[in-house]
Amino acid sequence: MQHTGHDGLHSLPKAERPTGIGTVPAVALNHYLKRFQKTEMKGRITQRGVLIAACSVVACLLAACGGSDNNNSSVPHLVTNIAVPNSTTPAFSFDIGYADQGKYFLADRNNKAVDVVDTASNKLIAQMTGSFAGNGATTSSSGPDGLVGLPGTNTLYVGDVNAVKVMNTSTQTLTKTIPISTTGNRTDEGCFDPDDHLIAMANPADSPPFLTFINTDTQAVVSHLNFPGSAGLEACEYDAGTRSFLINNDGTAANPDGELDVIPASSVTAGQPAVTKAFPLGSCAPTGLALGPNQDVMVGCDPGAGNPLITLILDRTNGSTLAKLPFGGVDQIAYDKTSNRYFLPARHWTANGVAAASGFTPQMAVIDGTSRTIITQLAVGTGAHSVAVDGPSGQVYVPFQAGSGAFPNGGISVFTVR
């Protein structure tokens, strides 16, 4: 994230699906059938009628228990807060989160490490070090920053000042440092193209900002793409449907409050990476990015003071706006395929829904992927701007700075997806 307000160093301020039909519903059903068969209707009822009645009872019990996988109305809740060492003073400075294979990873600048949480026990089990920069004078000179994992493997790419570092999450060791620049600025967020075995990582604070493409087979840089005139670069995603990289651009002459840029992977593999489309985003000031169902792509916004706090959902093939939601002030956002929900922690949310320089009441919005509507908003800790969803455990991880109420000390909140 380019702006200081987008990153946390100087930032201002399984919901468990019911277990379904178990012992009690089975007993209730059996009891009902016995009584039903004793009535004077017994002689006239057919076996088909009994089965229909039984199915009606099952349907009612399911409805009462909320046992349908298609029910998207259940509300997430806070499970626990995980303590992180050295997260109170200075204020906890963290960046991107990532979850895979029963582990949650967090870029932790206070400890110059990548924190590792076991998602079964929700315990901090390790802090992987890699000579990271830690807290610099600004977020642009701090690290670690962006995390890009190769799903199903032990390889994690970590953005740091002047470099991308490759970590083995099994041995918890640094295996390679890939030089990116010599400017003293960080390599930040990125995304993975499994079709072409490419990682894209952004340097938002350089002039001009640029993307670096890394081959994941050789772990070597294959090309760079400059963004002349750009105010900075934010989150990116790889869209397998169009075989393109999508990246939030903080602002250009044509779109001063941001645009979503499209880079065909074919241009990268041909050695000539290029932006072929730019979708205007109005007064969004884009930050987070998440691919949703069908052709949806959600763009998180963190606009300047006085603007409405919004979130956009676009058709990622043509940039048309599918929904504009009254919630914003976010950074990283995430989509969970299992629950078909988006999760948006907003450290800059305000009670009146208008962007401001202070007076924040941080909340996390949960948005249904089908209806594109807000299901609920939950309180989160001060400075919450990072999120990752662990699908198998049905849990959402949201780090925060020391504050008050349910979040007095810096750490990592764990919520259910339902």
GINOR-V277943 format. One line per field, one symbol per residue. phi: phi as a letter, one per 20 degrees, with the letter a starting at -180 (. if undefined). burial: I if it has 24 or more other ideal C-beta (glycine too) atoms within 12 Angstrom, else O. Layout:
phi = ???
burial = ???
This chain:
phi = .ffgfecofdffg..ffgfnecffgffffffffffffefffgfeeefffffffffffgffffffemeefefddfdfbfeadefcgldecfggdccfdbcalmcddcfdfgdlbdfcdeffeldfdacfdblffmfefcffdcafcfcceegncddcecfbfmbddddefeelcfdaddfdbcendeedfbbddffdlcddcddfefcffbdddcffeelcfdaccecfneeqccfcbddffdlcedbfdfrcffcfdobdedcffffffencgbedbcefcmeelfcfbbfdfldfcedeccffgnefeccdcdefecnfeebcdebandcfcbddffelceccfcfdfcfemdfbeamecgbdedcffeelcfeacdfcfgmfbcbbdeggemcddcfbegbbmfcfcfrceddefc
burial = IIIIIIIIIIIIIIIOIOOOIOOOIOOOIOOOIOOOOOOOOOOOOOOOOOOOOIOOIIOOIIOOOOOOOOIIOIIIIIIIIIIIOIIOOOIIIIIIIIIIIOIIIIIIIIIIIIIIIOIOOIOIOIIIIIOIIIIIOIIIIIIIIIIIIIOOOOIIIIIIIIIIIIIOIOOOOIOOOIOIIOOOIIIIIIIIIOOIIIIIIIIIIIOIIIIIIIOIOOIOIIIIIOIOOIIIIIIIIIIOOIIIIIIIIIIIOOIOIIIIIIIIIOIIOOOOIOIOIIIIIIIIIIIIIIIIIOOIIIIIIIIIOOOIIIIIIIIIOOIOIIIIIOIIIIIIIIIIOIIIIIIIIIIIIIOOIIIIOOOIIIIIIIIIIOOIOIIIIIIIIIIIIIIIIIIOIIIIIIIIIIIOOOIOIIIIIIIIII
